[in-house]
Amino acid sequence: MLDLLPDLFDQYSDQLTLIPLNWQSFGSKTIFHGEVVTISCFEDNSKVKQTLATPGLGKVLVVDGQGSMARALLGDMIAQSAIDNQWQGIIIKGCIRDAGTINSFDIGVKALGTNPIKTRKLDQGEVNIDINLADVEIKPGMYIYADLNGIAISETALDMSFID
């Protein structure tokens, strides 16, 4: 399967909301989905690092980095930690770094762009709170679906057994 969202929108248009931002895709996993875990932070990836070091089977981390393009909230070491802990993917309204290395990893990552500058480490940010990306409310426990066509959110898990 090379595309997920077109089929999901054809089947579940009333249950899905597109998150309309100009996402860039990283990592070799171009399709990913799972239960949402949220973080809100600004130029400090302490909570991102802590969260991705915990078990993430069936989960996707959604980070509201408030759109900052000044520092990267994810790098290769934290992405490797996410893989080691079985996270399905990472979505960041902000930047990543080590893009070449992350592109070789078996994980899905969406971000607004790249920046080689690391973040401050002040242990600031909030985990598992409601966030808003592009006027779309995202709550912990919702389900998110991503592919090269974009990112969509649903209140509940969708049956994807009809997809090849």
N, C-alpha and C positions, 0 to 999 in steps of 0.2 A: 504494500500500500504506500503510495506516494503522497496522497492528500487525505486529510481527515475532515477539515472544517466544511468544505462544500457538501459532503454527504451528511454531516450533522445538521447543517442549516437546512438542507432539503427535508430532512426527517423531523427536526425539532425547532423550527424557526420561532415558535412561540416560547420556547424554554431557554433559548440562548441569547446572550447579548455580546456583541462584538466590542472589544476594547480598541477603539480607533486611534492608535498611536503609530508612529513610523518606526516599527520594531525592526531591529536587525537580528539575524539568527546566527548563533554560534554553536559549536559542538557538533558531533557527527549524528546525533539523534535529532532528526528534523521534525519528528512527530512525538509529542509527549502529552500526558494528561494525568490528573490526579486531584486528590483532595487538597484544598488550599490551606497553607499556613502563611500568615502575613507578618511583615515587619515594616515599620515606618522609621526611617532614619535619615539623617542629613550629613553627608560627607564623613560618616563614621560607620565602618562595617563590623564593629564588635559583635553586635547581635546576629548579623549574618553568619559570621564565623562560628559563634556559639551554637546557633540553631542547626547549621549544616553538619555539625559534629555529632548530632543526635540521630537516632534511627528515623529514616524517612521513606520507608517502603510504601508506595502508593501515594506519595505526597509531592506537591510542587510548592516551592517557596516563592511567594510574590512579595517583592520589596518595593515600597514606595520611597525611592530615593529623592523624591521631590523634584525630579527632573534635572538634578545638578549634573553638569557636564565637566565639573572642575576636578573630580577625583573618582577613581574606580572603586566600586563597592564589591567587586569579585575579581579574584585573580586565580592563577592556576592551582595554588596550594589549597585554597578553600574549595575550588571546584573538584579537586581530587578527593577531598574530605566528603563532599556531597556524594560522589560516586561510591566511595568506600562505605557510606551509610545508606546506600540504596535510594537516594532521592531520585525522582523521575525527571525533574527539571527545575530551572530557576528562571524567574522573570524579574527584571530590574528596570524600574523607571529611573534610569541613570546609566552609568557607564560600567564597563568591565575593562580589565587589562589582561595581558598575556593571551591575546586573542588567537594567535597562531597555535599556541599549545592547547588552549581550550578547544579549538577546532578539531584537534586530534583525539579528544576525549569522547567516550560513549555516554554523553549526557546532552540534554537539550537546554539551551540558554537563549533567552531573548533579552535584549537591552536596547537602549536608545543609541548607544555608540560606545566608543572606546576612549580611554585616556590612560597613559602610562603612570600617572601619579597615584600613589597609594593614599588611603584615607588616614585620618587621625584615629587614634585608638583611645577614646574617652569613655567607652562603655555606655554610650548614649543610644537611645532608640527604644521603640516599644514593640513587643512581640504579641501576636494574636489579637490585634485590634482591627476594627473596621477601617478600611482605607478606601480612597477614591482615586481611580486612574481614569483620566479623560471623561469625567462625569459618570463613571460606572462604579457603583458601590460594590466593594468586594469584602466579603466577610469570611473569617476563618470557618472551615467546614464546607464551603461551597466547592464546586468542582470546576476546574479550568482545563481547557483543551487548546493545544497549540500545534501549528504546523507552519509551513512556509507561506501560507495564505493569511496568517494572523493569529490572534488569540481571542477566545470566546469563553464566557463564564456562564455557569448554570447553578441554580439553587441546589440541585440534586445531581447525583450520578446518572448519566444517560446510558441506556442499553445500546451497545455498539455491535451486537451480534450480527446485525444485518450487513455490516461492512466487510468486504473481502479482505 
